[in-house]
Each structure stands twice: as C-alpha cells, then as structure tokens.
Amino acid sequence: MMLELGQATLEIFDEGQAQVIDNLEAGRPISGQIRLALLVPDLMAAMEHLLAHGALLVHPPVVTPWGDLNVRLQDPDGLQITLFQPSDPGEHS
C-alpha cells in the first residue's frame, strides 16, 4: 500500500513485496520491520553526506526497473534507509 502524504509517501509492504524491494536495492533480503525511503534531488550528494556522518553503505546505487536511482544505507542505530532520485524529476513531486 502506498499513501500519498503531501511531500511524503508512506509505503506499507507485505513480506513478499519487501523482499522484492530488498532484492532490487540490496541484492538479498536484508531490511527489518521498518525502512525509510527518502526522495532526494541529488542522490550522490545525499549519499556522501550520510556516509560522512556515520551511515554505512549496504549496497551501491542501482537503477530500478521503473528508472529511479536507489541506494541502500544503514544509520548508526541499524535503521535501513533508501535514498531515491527519480529519472524524471517531476515524477514524484
């Protein structure tokens, strides 16, 4: 389920869909019960910023089948974070 929340989207996945997303972004099932996905205007700059502030790279950036650029990171407390940049900047606004 995806709920549009103005400038945010809440995505609620069952285990099967979560595994599909994990496989696309990380190459294997890896996320826990909660994973944040954040739309960013410049994925590489946002990734470098988070890495410089203690995040760990789970998987390098990948292009999804729908054309977004996604990267999976983990914060120092273990929460997994996906940063995504749409191929069409107007697509998610």
Long-range contacts (C-beta under 8 A, 24 or more apart in sequence): 9-37, 11-37, 21-82, 24-62, 24-64, 24-65, 24-70, 25-58, 25-59, 25-62, 25-64, 25-70, 25-71, 25-72, 25-82, 26-58, 26-59, 26-72, 27-59, 30-58, 30-72, 30-80, 31-80, 32-78, 32-79, 32-80, 34-79, 35-79, 35-80, 35-81, 35-82, 36-79, 36-80, 36-81, 36-82, 37-81, 37-82, 37-83, 37-84, 38-81, 38-82, 38-83, 38-84, 39-84, 39-85, 39-86, 39-92, 40-83, 40-84, 40-85, 41-85, 41-89, 42-85, 43-69, 43-70, 43-71, 43-83, 43-84, 43-85, 46-83, 47-71, 47-73, 47-83, 50-75, 50-81, 50-83, 55-81, 63-87
